[in-house]
Amino acid sequence: MEQTNNSEKKEIITKAENPDSLEIGTPAKGGAIKVYGDFNDKDTFQKKIDNAIELRTYANEKILNGKVEWWN
C-alpha cells in the first residue's frame, strides 16, 4: 500500500471540495483573482467571488492611497 504525506492528503481533500476555478481580471488592469469552488454550489461560489472582488478592491485602494509599506 502506497503511503501519502499530510500535504498530499490536504491537496486531495481541497481538490475534492473545490474542483472548479474561475479567473477574473488581468494583472495589468487592477489585478487578477482566481476563485476556487464547486460550480454545482452556485450560491457559495458567488459568495466567494463577491468576497474576492471586495478584497481586491480593498488592496488596490490601499496601494493607490499610498498606505502600503513596500519592502526596503
Sequence and secondary structure as in RCSB ss.txt:
>XXXX:A:sequence
MEQTNNSEKKEIITKAENPDSLEIGTPAKGGAIKVYGDFNDKDTFQKKIDNAIELRTYANEKILNGKVEWWN
>XXXX:A:secstr
     HHHHHHHHHHHH  EEEEES TTTT  EEEEE TT HHHHHHHHHHHHHHHHHHHHHHHTT      
